[in-house]
Amino acid sequence: MRADDFSLQSLIRTGTAGPAFVFDGTPVTRAELTQKVEQTAAWLAAQGIGEGDVVAVWLVNRIEWIALLFAAARLGAVVAAVNTRYRSAEVAHLLKVSGARLMVVEAAFRSIDFAAILTDVAKTEVPALQKLAVVGADAIPAHWPCVRFDAFDKPSPPRPPAESDVDLPVLLYTTSGTTKGPKLVAHSQRTLAAHAVSIAEALTLSPQRHSLLAMLPFCGTFGMTSLLAFLAAGVTIHVLDAFEAAPALSILSEHGITHAFGSDEMFRRILALTDAPRPLTKAEVFGFAAFQPGWRELAAEAEARGMPLFGLYGSSEVQALFSIGRASDAFADRIEGGGWPMSPQAKVRARDTETGELAPPGVSGEIEINAPSRFLGYFNNPEATRDAITADGFFRTGDIGRLRGDGSFVYETRAGDAMRLGGFLVAPGEIEDELKSCVGVADAQVVAVDLKGQARCVAFVIPAQEPQQEPQQEPPSQEALVARLRERLAGYKVPARIYFVDAFPVTDSANGIKIQRTRLRAMAVDRIASE
């Protein structure tokens, strides 16, 4: 990639040996990928899509997804990524906010009935949508006219469209939902391509030595960012259409995959399928996002079995893989969220949430980031964009963390999850780890509530279910756990209440299963009120 070329097309290294992608055992060369992009650009133009038009893409991981994004870049159009886990209300919101004129959709995939979901979306909710393009079928039952996505059946155009302005919006990710619905994060070819090259360089990727298993959905920044980075490096990418542990393990072992990225739960499921002491002999960097309790224990087990896990950090706004741990870091530091920014031009700082002043190294505050990977803004939402970006161009992440003082940083928790206890900012994970170290505790989650005008923390604990437990052995009592924590933690960190539950409330996202802390807070308030 030339220093002055930030187009997506520049990421396709056509002179590199080996396929760009392998889909279900079928290789796609870089020349074939370029041809499919040109065919798709011509097909979109024939559908009336041009500069500024939005195309919603509601597909699992397939070559059509990639071709549509790169083709939109040719035309100056914008792709709105639709999560395949979305249902009618979420799909309707995205289509309405984006103003998509065309939606490219699966005919069917496993248990997902795309047509049934769309029948619950009223035409009046999404007035801009004009037609559907169906992959894998001529049409599906819907309120809108349907055409078949047959771009690859068409001959390549004699004169493919020229590349559009690399600073225009080209891809929209959805943020986490709020009471007003998710916002759309806009990225340009420049922000996507520059970050992809930074990752390729920071990880010193080599087409001869490395390979990637793409097991995250392309509709999210975690999946798309890793895909673009390894494409930029000329590395072969093996793709799962949707994550399943068994085929993931098969590809990892049979093809000697060196790199993979996913949630802690994904790697937990993969390891659980094999008894081999070191099942992945070629593994080098497996980056993971920690969404579930017990991730430190998982990382230790994975390390012992030859699967080196690396903590990382990212968001839709600054893109996934913004930073990652290094092999030279101590194990405990390497697996923490955060790490070292991929781009040497990236700047990270922490701001004290109480004083508003910049926090020195070692002191927790809200993480602020300015980097080439930073988003353009929230699509069609200038007010939210102004609120999210400081006067000097830093993105307010809404995450709490601290600088290490050596150029790296530590992600601790979401700002909404951080607890101000006893006048100090406390990450829930600190208390949760202590609870999980107690005998008889399998998992724990901690939230803050207002108790008689004072901020106190409340813990939810899942008792361990050990098959070897004596029948007469009782689960740990609240009193015993509190006594243990008083020995280990400052008084203001000791939970005011500890409640035992069978499971935590969770929700699915494009990147993994996340615990719903908001629901836990509501549960805590309700239980205290009923006492």
VOKOLBA-929210 format. One line per field, with one value per residue (C-alpha): residue number from 1; residue in three letters; x, y, z. Coordinates in nm, 4 decimals. Example, Ala and Ser with C-alpha at 12.3 -4.5 7.8 and 13.67 -1.06 7.14 Angstrom:
num: (1 2) $
residuo: (ALA SER) $
east: (1.2300 1.3670) $
north: (-0.4500 -0.1060) $
up: (0.7800 0.7140) $
This chain:
num: (1 2 3 4 5 6 7 8 9 10 11 12 13 14 15 16 17 18 19 20 21 22 23 24 25 26 27 28 29 30 31 32 33 34 35 36 37 38 39 40 41 42 43 44 45 46 47 48 49 50 51 52 53 54 55 56 57 58 59 60 61 62 63 64 65 66 67 68 69 70 71 72 73 74 75 76 77 78 79 80 81 82 83 84 85 86 87 88 89 90 91 92 93 94 95 96 97 98 99 100 101 102 103 104 105 106 107 108 109 110 111 112 113 114 115 116 117 118 119 120 121 122 123 124 125 126 127 128 129 130 131 132 133 134 135 136 137 138 139 140 141 142 143 144 145 146 147 148 149 150 151 152 153 154 155 156 157 158 159 160 161 162 163 164 165 166 167 168 169 170 171 172 173 174 175 176 177 178 179 180 181 182 183 184 185 186 187 188 189 190 191 192 193 194 195 196 197 198 199 200 201 202 203 204 205 206 207 208 209 210 211 212 213 214 215 216 217 218 219 220 221 222 223 224 225 226 227 228 229 230 231 232 233 234 235 236 237 238 239 240 241 242 243 244 245 246 247 248 249 250 251 252 253 254 255 256 257 258 259 260 261 262 263 264 265 266 267 268 269 270 271 272 273 274 275 276 277 278 279 280 281 282 283 284 285 286 287 288 289 290 291 292 293 294 295 296 297 298 299 300 301 302 303 304 305 306 307 308 309 310 311 312 313 314 315 316 317 318 319 320 321 322 323 324 325 326 327 328 329 330 331 332 333 334 335 336 337 338 339 340 341 342 343 344 345 346 347 348 349 350 351 352 353 354 355 356 357 358 359 360 361 362 363 364 365 366 367 368 369 370 371 372 373 374 375 376 377 378 379 380 381 382 383 384 385 386 387 388 389 390 391 392 393 394 395 396 397 398 399 400 401 402 403 404 405 406 407 408 409 410 411 412 413 414 415 416 417 418 419 420 421 422 423 424 425 426 427 428 429 430 431 432 433 434 435 436 437 438 439 440 441 442 443 444 445 446 447 448 449 450 451 452 453 454 455 456 457 458 459 460 461 462 463 464 465 466 467 468 469 470 471 472 473 474 475 476 477 478 479 480 481 482 483 484 485 486 487 488 489 490 491 492 493 494 495 496 497 498 499 500 501 502 503 504 505 506 507 508 509 510 511 512 513 514 515 516 517 518 519 520 521 522 523 524 525 526 527 528 529 530 531) $
residuo: (MET ARG ALA ASP ASP PHE SER LEU GLN SER LEU ILE ARG THR GLY THR ALA GLY PRO ALA PHE VAL PHE ASP GLY THR PRO VAL THR ARG ALA GLU LEU THR GLN LYS VAL GLU GLN THR ALA ALA TRP LEU ALA ALA GLN GLY ILE GLY GLU GLY ASP VAL VAL ALA VAL TRP LEU VAL ASN ARG ILE GLU TRP ILE ALA LEU LEU PHE ALA ALA ALA ARG LEU GLY ALA VAL VAL ALA ALA VAL ASN THR ARG TYR ARG SER ALA GLU VAL ALA HIS LEU LEU LYS VAL SER GLY ALA ARG LEU MET VAL VAL GLU ALA ALA PHE ARG SER ILE ASP PHE ALA ALA ILE LEU THR ASP VAL ALA LYS THR GLU VAL PRO ALA LEU GLN LYS LEU ALA VAL VAL GLY ALA ASP ALA ILE PRO ALA HIS TRP PRO CYS VAL ARG PHE ASP ALA PHE ASP LYS PRO SER PRO PRO ARG PRO PRO ALA GLU SER ASP VAL ASP LEU PRO VAL LEU LEU TYR THR THR SER GLY THR THR LYS GLY PRO LYS LEU VAL ALA HIS SER GLN ARG THR LEU ALA ALA HIS ALA VAL SER ILE ALA GLU ALA LEU THR LEU SER PRO GLN ARG HIS SER LEU LEU ALA MET LEU PRO PHE CYS GLY THR PHE GLY MET THR SER LEU LEU ALA PHE LEU ALA ALA GLY VAL THR ILE HIS VAL LEU ASP ALA PHE GLU ALA ALA PRO ALA LEU SER ILE LEU SER GLU HIS GLY ILE THR HIS ALA PHE GLY SER ASP GLU MET PHE ARG ARG ILE LEU ALA LEU THR ASP ALA PRO ARG PRO LEU THR LYS ALA GLU VAL PHE GLY PHE ALA ALA PHE GLN PRO GLY TRP ARG GLU LEU ALA ALA GLU ALA GLU ALA ARG GLY MET PRO LEU PHE GLY LEU TYR GLY SER SER GLU VAL GLN ALA LEU PHE SER ILE GLY ARG ALA SER ASP ALA PHE ALA ASP ARG ILE GLU GLY GLY GLY TRP PRO MET SER PRO GLN ALA LYS VAL ARG ALA ARG ASP THR GLU THR GLY GLU LEU ALA PRO PRO GLY VAL SER GLY GLU ILE GLU ILE ASN ALA PRO SER ARG PHE LEU GLY TYR PHE ASN ASN PRO GLU ALA THR ARG ASP ALA ILE THR ALA ASP GLY PHE PHE ARG THR GLY ASP ILE GLY ARG LEU ARG GLY ASP GLY SER PHE VAL TYR GLU THR ARG ALA GLY ASP ALA MET ARG LEU GLY GLY PHE LEU VAL ALA PRO GLY GLU ILE GLU ASP GLU LEU LYS SER CYS VAL GLY VAL ALA ASP ALA GLN VAL VAL ALA VAL ASP LEU LYS GLY GLN ALA ARG CYS VAL ALA PHE VAL ILE PRO ALA GLN GLU PRO GLN GLN GLU PRO GLN GLN GLU PRO PRO SER GLN GLU ALA LEU VAL ALA ARG LEU ARG GLU ARG LEU ALA GLY TYR LYS VAL PRO ALA ARG ILE TYR PHE VAL ASP ALA PHE PRO VAL THR ASP SER ALA ASN GLY ILE LYS ILE GLN ARG THR ARG LEU ARG ALA MET ALA VAL ASP ARG ILE ALA SER GLU) $
east: (0.0000 0.1389 0.1773 -0.0718 -0.3236 -0.5895 -0.8450 -0.9853 -0.8776 -0.5160 -0.5438 -0.5802 -0.2203 -0.2689 0.0966 0.0931 0.1040 -0.1666 -0.5410 -0.6844 -0.9681 -1.0760 -1.4534 -1.5624 -1.2553 -1.2929 -1.0056 -1.0606 -0.7510 -0.6813 -0.7416 -1.0780 -1.1642 -1.0852 -1.3048 -1.5936 -1.5601 -1.5773 -1.8780 -2.0540 -1.9819 -2.1388 -2.4357 -2.4953 -2.4776 -2.7383 -2.9646 -2.9374 -2.6862 -2.4439 -2.2530 -2.4032 -2.6594 -2.6774 -2.6901 -2.7791 -2.5956 -2.7638 -2.5457 -2.3392 -1.9664 -1.9448 -1.7520 -2.0534 -2.0189 -1.6620 -1.7392 -2.0281 -1.8120 -1.5297 -1.7775 -1.9542 -1.6157 -1.5800 -1.9139 -1.8973 -2.1871 -2.2164 -2.2637 -2.4707 -2.3700 -2.6679 -2.6045 -2.7491 -2.8670 -3.0923 -3.4658 -3.7457 -3.7266 -3.3475 -3.3501 -3.6200 -3.4236 -3.1045 -3.2842 -3.4636 -3.1577 -2.9321 -3.1866 -3.0854 -3.2321 -3.1341 -3.0901 -2.8879 -3.0184 -2.9772 -3.2551 -3.2081 -2.9320 -2.9688 -3.2463 -3.2655 -3.5794 -3.4890 -3.8183 -4.0244 -3.8262 -3.8812 -4.2573 -4.2651 -4.1028 -4.3713 -4.2988 -4.3983 -4.1151 -3.8480 -3.9718 -3.6330 -3.6026 -3.6913 -3.6007 -3.4346 -3.1567 -3.1607 -2.8521 -2.9282 -3.2820 -3.4780 -3.7034 -3.8379 -4.1821 -4.1524 -4.3242 -4.0639 -3.9768 -3.7092 -3.4284 -3.1701 -2.8159 -2.6550 -2.3564 -2.1106 -2.3110 -2.2602 -1.9555 -1.6937 -1.7566 -1.5134 -1.4458 -1.4846 -1.5763 -1.2920 -1.2224 -1.4294 -1.3123 -1.1367 -1.2612 -1.6317 -1.8305 -1.8169 -1.9103 -2.1547 -2.1278 -2.3926 -2.3031 -2.4513 -2.8167 -2.9505 -3.3029 -3.3008 -3.1649 -2.8136 -2.6158 -2.4414 -2.0635 -1.9302 -1.5887 -1.4179 -1.1830 -0.8979 -0.9818 -1.0343 -0.7323 -0.4862 -0.5777 -0.5523 -0.1968 -0.1022 -0.2136 -0.0294 0.2886 0.2522 0.1998 0.4784 0.2522 0.4067 0.2224 0.4759 0.4473 0.1036 -0.2646 -0.5907 -0.9085 -1.1897 -1.4546 -1.6139 -1.9019 -1.8055 -2.0947 -1.8999 -1.5744 -1.4023 -1.4563 -1.4139 -1.1029 -0.9075 -1.0146 -0.8953 -0.5646 -0.4721 -0.5877 -0.3526 -0.0679 -0.1307 -0.2075 -0.4487 -0.7755 -0.9845 -1.3463 -1.6247 -1.9687 -2.0730 -1.8870 -1.9058 -1.6374 -1.5933 -1.5202 -1.3088 -1.0890 -1.0662 -0.9404 -0.7063 -0.5344 -0.5448 -0.4218 -0.1762 -0.3489 -0.1232 -0.3708 -0.7314 -0.9455 -1.2625 -1.4373 -1.3226 -1.6274 -1.5254 -1.1806 -1.3282 -1.5533 -1.2678 -1.0432 -1.3269 -1.3477 -1.0020 -0.8059 -0.4771 -0.2259 -0.1115 -0.3616 -0.2455 0.1221 0.1381 -0.0564 0.1179 -0.1353 -0.4923 -0.6445 -0.9454 -1.2053 -1.3097 -1.6890 -1.7374 -1.6222 -1.3288 -1.1345 -0.8072 -0.8406 -0.9190 -0.6085 -0.3906 -0.5311 -0.4919 -0.1321 -0.0505 -0.1983 -0.0115 -0.2836 -0.1295 -0.4096 -0.3484 -0.5692 -0.6721 -0.8917 -1.1182 -1.4615 -1.6694 -1.5534 -1.1759 -1.2095 -1.1262 -0.7653 -0.6868 -0.4319 -0.3014 -0.0649 0.2876 0.4687 0.7390 0.4855 0.4539 0.1699 -0.0543 -0.0081 -0.0388 -0.3862 -0.5322 -0.7602 -0.5736 -0.2110 -0.0050 -0.1698 -0.1217 -0.0575 0.2508 0.0390 -0.2245 -0.2560 -0.4200 -0.4912 -0.7071 -0.9209 -1.0242 -1.4030 -1.4379 -1.1986 -1.1980 -0.8181 -0.5896 -0.4936 -0.1282 -0.0062 -0.1495 -0.4609 -0.7924 -0.9991 -1.2031 -0.9950 -0.9714 -0.8230 -0.7055 -0.5748 -0.5932 -0.8502 -1.0942 -1.4407 -1.5770 -1.8752 -2.2192 -2.4075 -2.6746 -2.6285 -2.4078 -2.5201 -2.4027 -2.0787 -2.0094 -2.0723 -1.8336 -1.5298 -1.3256 -1.2259 -0.8769 -1.0032 -1.0013 -1.2849 -1.4435 -1.4628 -1.6841 -1.4356 -1.2365 -0.8687 -0.5229 -0.1966 0.1030 0.3576 0.5464 0.3144 0.0637 -0.2608 -0.5068 -0.8797 -1.0663 -1.4397 -1.7126 -1.7692 -2.1277 -2.0023 -1.7271 -1.8205 -1.7390 -1.7087 -1.5757 -1.4682 -1.2579 -1.3159 -1.3345 -1.3498 -1.5998 -1.3478 -1.1256 -1.4012 -1.5290 -1.1858 -1.1665 -1.5115 -1.4216 -1.1147 -1.3396 -1.4222 -1.7626 -1.7925 -1.8079 -1.8736 -1.9483 -2.0677 -2.0667 -2.2718 -2.3133 -2.6431 -2.7582 -2.8145 -2.9515 -2.7846 -2.4477 -2.2958 -2.2426 -2.1708 -2.3916 -2.2613 -2.4369 -2.2723 -2.3188 -2.2279 -1.9888 -2.1451 -1.8639 -1.9548 -1.7082 -1.8672 -1.9850 -2.3680 -2.3670 -2.1393 -2.3326 -2.2775 -2.0855 -2.2856 -2.3064 -2.1458 -1.8490 -1.7879 -1.8119 -1.5678 -1.3231 -1.3482 -1.2924 -0.9582 -0.8625 -1.0132 -1.0648 -1.3922 -1.5608 -1.5116 -1.6897 -2.0414 -2.3330 -2.5325 -2.4407 -2.7179 -2.6929 -2.8281 -2.8293 -2.7188 -2.6542 -2.8786 -2.6989 -2.7472 -2.5956 -2.3863 -2.1976 -1.8819 -2.0039 -2.2319 -2.2278 -2.3598 -2.6363 -2.5124 -2.8089 -3.0441 -2.8224 -2.8462 -3.2252 -3.2323 -3.0198 -3.2489 -3.5597 -3.4175 -3.3037 -3.6423 -3.8196 -3.6161) $
north: (0.0000 0.3386 0.5955 0.8227 0.5525 0.4830 0.3116 -0.0276 -0.1589 -0.0892 -0.3573 -0.6330 -0.7328 -0.8988 -0.9973 -1.2080 -1.5854 -1.7925 -1.7291 -1.4209 -1.6211 -1.9778 -2.0185 -2.3688 -2.5154 -2.3086 -2.0658 -1.7161 -1.5596 -1.1871 -1.1618 -1.3347 -1.1022 -0.7977 -0.9363 -0.9951 -0.6399 -0.4995 -0.7164 -0.6086 -0.2395 -0.2684 -0.4571 -0.1935 0.0829 -0.1036 -0.1005 0.2798 0.2944 0.5850 0.8310 0.8805 0.6006 0.3527 -0.0237 -0.2370 -0.5711 -0.8439 -1.1454 -1.4038 -1.4217 -1.4801 -1.3404 -1.1315 -0.9285 -0.8300 -0.7621 -0.5333 -0.3234 -0.2818 -0.2176 0.0515 0.2186 0.2294 0.4074 0.6399 0.4485 0.3490 0.0020 -0.0272 -0.3485 -0.5399 -0.7933 -1.1350 -1.1606 -0.8589 -0.9025 -0.6849 -0.3825 -0.3626 -0.4059 -0.1414 0.1056 0.0580 0.0904 0.4044 0.5802 0.4888 0.5693 0.2564 0.2352 -0.1277 -0.4233 -0.7298 -1.0187 -1.3936 -1.6170 -1.8360 -1.9479 -2.2319 -2.1341 -1.7674 -1.6889 -1.3558 -1.3296 -1.3796 -1.1112 -0.8674 -0.9274 -0.7620 -0.4466 -0.2139 -0.0251 0.2962 0.2441 0.2475 0.4775 0.5016 0.1277 0.0547 -0.3086 -0.6227 -0.8166 -1.1801 -1.4012 -1.7667 -1.7283 -1.5325 -1.3721 -1.4005 -1.3019 -0.9312 -0.5928 -0.4725 -0.5743 -0.8442 -0.9090 -1.1843 -1.0835 -1.2222 -0.9888 -1.2784 -1.4202 -1.1032 -1.0499 -0.8119 -0.4535 -0.3275 -0.0072 -0.0541 0.2580 0.4723 0.4735 0.7294 0.9858 0.7929 1.0392 0.9844 0.7522 0.3955 0.1692 0.2074 -0.0016 -0.0002 0.0936 -0.0670 0.0199 0.2961 0.4063 0.5930 0.2977 0.2326 0.5014 0.4405 0.4834 0.6112 0.5113 0.6087 0.4142 0.6133 0.5239 0.1562 0.1141 0.3124 0.1078 -0.2192 -0.1337 -0.0257 -0.3648 -0.5555 -0.3654 -0.3813 -0.7592 -0.7973 -1.0199 -1.2280 -1.4038 -1.6862 -1.7539 -1.6469 -1.7271 -1.6079 -1.7841 -1.5298 -1.6583 -1.3267 -1.1748 -0.9227 -0.7009 -0.5949 -0.4041 -0.6983 -0.9247 -0.6674 -0.4993 -0.8238 -0.9284 -0.6030 -0.6093 -0.9582 -0.8852 -0.5839 -0.8101 -1.0584 -1.3340 -1.6152 -1.5866 -1.8956 -1.7931 -1.9438 -1.8335 -1.8287 -1.9419 -2.3014 -2.4484 -2.7822 -2.6449 -2.3697 -2.6254 -2.8316 -2.5383 -2.4148 -2.7519 -2.8801 -2.5575 -2.4539 -2.1199 -1.8678 -1.5893 -1.5731 -1.3167 -1.3661 -1.3529 -1.5422 -1.7666 -1.8676 -1.9801 -2.1526 -2.3617 -2.4481 -2.5701 -2.7735 -2.9886 -3.1435 -3.3325 -3.2843 -3.1116 -2.8747 -2.8981 -2.5932 -2.6165 -2.3078 -2.0619 -1.7258 -1.4551 -1.5253 -1.1909 -1.2033 -0.9721 -1.0629 -1.0577 -1.3380 -1.4043 -1.6428 -1.5027 -1.4948 -1.8634 -1.9310 -1.7399 -1.9401 -2.2714 -2.1632 -2.0589 -2.3970 -2.5700 -2.3693 -2.1186 -1.7788 -1.5313 -1.1579 -0.8911 -0.6108 -0.3038 -0.1462 -0.0059 0.0739 0.4360 0.3687 0.0214 -0.3164 -0.4153 -0.0546 -0.1946 -0.5319 -0.6856 -0.7781 -1.1096 -0.9340 -0.8286 -1.0242 -1.2766 -1.0901 -0.7670 -0.9297 -1.0713 -0.7459 -0.5440 -0.2489 -0.2955 -0.1039 0.0987 -0.0497 0.2882 0.4877 0.7993 0.7006 0.9033 0.7734 0.9662 0.9255 1.2006 1.2086 1.1782 1.3900 1.6804 1.6810 1.7002 1.4601 1.1691 1.0735 0.7168 0.4660 0.6718 0.5574 0.7868 0.7941 0.6848 0.9386 0.8471 1.0280 0.8094 0.7524 0.4808 0.7259 0.7406 1.0291 1.0721 0.9303 0.9062 1.1758 1.2648 1.5743 1.6411 1.3004 1.3468 1.6791 1.5221 1.2344 1.4292 1.6810 2.0223 1.8906 1.5849 1.3034 1.0506 1.0137 0.6367 0.6023 0.3437 0.3576 0.2704 0.3853 0.4591 0.2438 0.5160 0.3149 0.3824 0.1115 0.1317 -0.0887 -0.1072 -0.1598 -0.1272 0.0705 0.4114 0.3115 0.0030 0.1730 0.2347 0.5422 0.3890 0.5687 0.8532 0.6228 0.4901 0.1097 -0.1429 -0.4230 -0.6822 -0.6216 -0.7294 -1.0025 -1.1654 -1.1788 -1.3364 -1.5966 -1.6913 -1.7906 -2.1576 -2.2504 -1.9588 -2.0307 -1.6792 -1.3327 -0.9963 -0.6688 -0.3522 -0.0251 0.0992 0.3858 0.2527 0.5108 0.7923 0.6188 0.4372 0.0731 -0.2339 -0.5420 -0.8804 -1.1609 -1.4999 -1.8314 -2.1107 -2.3785 -2.7101 -2.9531 -3.3173 -3.4289 -3.2108 -3.3931 -3.4014 -3.2370 -2.9516 -2.6262 -2.3475 -2.0473 -1.8082 -1.4350 -1.3861 -1.6089 -1.4330 -1.0884 -1.1921 -1.3179 -0.9977 -0.7828 -0.9595 -0.8896 -0.5538 -0.2019 -0.1688 0.0477 -0.2313 -0.4971 -0.5639 -0.4451 -0.7459 -1.0749 -1.2560 -1.6114 -1.6749 -1.9619 -1.7471 -1.3881 -1.2041 -1.1909 -1.0579 -1.1508 -0.9043 -0.9309 -1.0117 -1.2367 -1.2869 -0.9971 -0.9742 -0.7168 -0.5076 -0.2734 -0.5614 -0.6689 -0.3177 -0.3276 -0.6708 -0.5371 -0.2399 -0.4616 -0.7112 -0.4433 -0.2726 -0.6000 -0.6600) $
up: (0.0000 -0.0982 0.1774 0.0035 -0.0949 0.1656 -0.0577 0.0342 -0.3055 -0.2096 0.0597 -0.1997 -0.2648 -0.6034 -0.6388 -0.3217 -0.3622 -0.2002 -0.1786 -0.0115 0.1459 0.1978 0.2380 0.3408 0.1725 -0.1456 -0.2121 -0.3522 -0.5070 -0.4921 -0.8665 -0.8245 -0.5361 -0.7511 -1.0295 -0.7896 -0.6557 -1.0103 -1.0939 -0.7756 -0.8377 -1.1823 -1.0362 -0.7665 -1.0267 -1.2314 -0.9225 -0.9133 -0.6271 -0.6463 -0.4315 -0.0872 -0.1217 0.1665 0.1141 0.4159 0.4227 0.6273 0.5541 0.7361 0.6585 0.2845 -0.0114 -0.1157 0.2071 0.1255 -0.2410 -0.1458 0.0870 -0.1640 -0.4463 -0.2436 -0.2008 -0.5792 -0.6142 -0.3144 -0.1593 0.2077 0.3576 0.6757 0.8537 0.9952 1.2702 1.1823 1.5440 1.4967 1.4915 1.3557 1.5892 1.5592 1.1824 1.1448 1.3583 1.1565 0.8227 0.9380 1.0826 0.7907 0.5199 0.3293 -0.0225 -0.0822 0.1525 0.0541 0.2632 0.3101 0.1843 0.4922 0.7248 0.9734 1.2154 1.1089 0.9080 0.7516 0.5635 0.8803 1.0590 0.7739 0.7713 1.1147 0.9739 0.8378 0.5157 0.6909 0.9441 0.6732 0.3964 0.2202 0.1525 -0.2099 -0.2703 -0.1388 -0.3079 -0.2010 -0.1861 -0.2512 -0.3872 -0.6456 -0.3839 -0.0309 0.1028 0.1833 0.1592 -0.0918 -0.4483 -0.4556 -0.7009 -0.6939 -0.6059 -0.9206 -0.9534 -0.9871 -1.2792 -1.4819 -1.7064 -1.5703 -1.6850 -1.9491 -1.7532 -1.3770 -1.1807 -1.0518 -0.6776 -0.4891 -0.2325 0.0458 0.3098 0.2459 0.4746 0.3451 0.6387 0.9277 1.2433 1.5138 1.8701 2.1785 2.2205 2.4442 2.5281 2.1977 2.0017 1.8705 1.6895 1.3580 1.3612 1.0274 0.8929 0.5689 0.3468 0.4998 0.8614 0.7709 0.5440 0.7573 1.0641 0.8709 0.7632 1.1178 1.2520 0.9806 1.0626 1.4416 1.4326 1.1685 0.9610 0.6855 0.3983 0.4182 0.7918 0.9067 0.8608 1.0171 1.1208 1.0764 1.3157 1.4132 1.2130 0.9445 1.0576 1.3685 1.3958 1.5678 1.2682 0.9920 1.1326 1.1674 0.8172 0.6571 0.8471 0.7356 0.3823 0.3832 0.4934 0.2117 0.4636 0.3784 0.5734 0.6511 0.7105 0.9190 0.7982 1.1657 1.4732 1.5879 1.8089 1.6272 1.2775 1.4330 1.6096 1.2913 1.0829 1.3563 1.3848 1.0260 0.8655 1.1337 1.1944 1.3674 1.4507 1.5638 1.7425 1.9409 2.2738 2.5799 2.5444 2.1902 2.3021 2.6061 2.3808 2.1456 2.4284 2.5791 2.2642 2.2886 2.5504 2.3672 2.5975 2.3192 2.0332 1.8325 1.7485 1.5243 1.7423 1.7879 1.8739 1.9775 2.0751 2.3038 2.4517 2.8056 2.8421 3.0952 3.4517 3.4816 3.1873 3.3799 3.4603 3.0940 2.9831 3.2221 3.0973 2.7349 2.7986 2.9517 2.6465 2.3845 2.2981 2.3813 2.4569 2.4253 2.5782 2.3480 2.3256 2.0693 1.9944 1.6903 1.7160 1.7165 1.5603 1.7059 1.7627 1.8488 2.0937 2.2083 2.4615 2.3571 2.3819 2.5835 2.8500 3.1707 3.1386 3.3851 3.1879 2.8459 2.9114 3.0481 2.8228 2.6730 2.5739 2.3195 2.0402 1.6945 1.5341 1.6372 1.5755 1.8311 2.1505 2.4668 2.7842 3.0956 3.2458 3.6110 3.6106 3.9246 3.8637 3.4829 3.4880 3.3012 3.5245 3.5752 3.5063 3.7498 3.8274 3.6798 3.4604 3.1411 2.8425 2.5584 2.2199 1.9103 1.6286 1.2514 1.3264 1.4859 1.3316 1.1243 1.3550 1.4201 1.0915 1.0584 1.4266 1.4617 1.8195 1.9413 1.7486 1.9201 2.2596 2.1885 2.0642 2.2636 2.1308 2.0519 1.8635 2.1209 2.1359 2.4786 2.5009 2.8069 2.9337 3.2555 3.2541 3.3527 3.1764 3.2646 3.1900 2.9265 2.6298 2.7132 2.9093 3.0973 3.0297 3.3564 3.2958 3.1260 3.2849 3.3591 3.5417 3.7428 4.1040 4.3103 4.6571 4.9602 4.7356 4.5167 4.1647 4.1863 3.9017 3.9721 3.8546 4.1579 4.3983 4.1651 4.1491 4.5270 4.5492 4.2873 4.4895 4.7788 4.8336 4.6961 4.4504 4.0780 3.9426 4.0758 3.9519 4.1448 4.0856 4.2751 4.4182 4.6360 4.9875 5.2325 5.0418 5.0186 4.7210 4.8160 4.6111 4.5871 4.4733 4.2866 4.3297 4.1496 4.3937 4.2751 4.1872 4.2528 4.1878 4.4536 4.7201 5.0274 5.0406 5.3808 5.2663 5.2601 5.0023 5.1338 5.3471 5.2970 5.6384 5.5547 5.2236 5.3826 5.6545 5.3911 5.1870 5.4965 5.5370 5.1756 5.0764 5.2077 5.3934 5.1311 4.8737 5.0787 4.9405 5.1493 5.0248 4.8595 4.6725 4.5384 4.1865 3.9369 3.6405 3.5373 3.2885 2.9532 2.6027 2.2656 2.0669 1.7399 1.9358 2.2144 2.5112 2.7563 3.1094 3.1553 3.4468 3.4143 3.4925 3.7810 3.9279 3.8963 4.0623 4.3484 4.4028 4.3970 4.6444 4.8864 4.8638 4.9473 5.2629) $
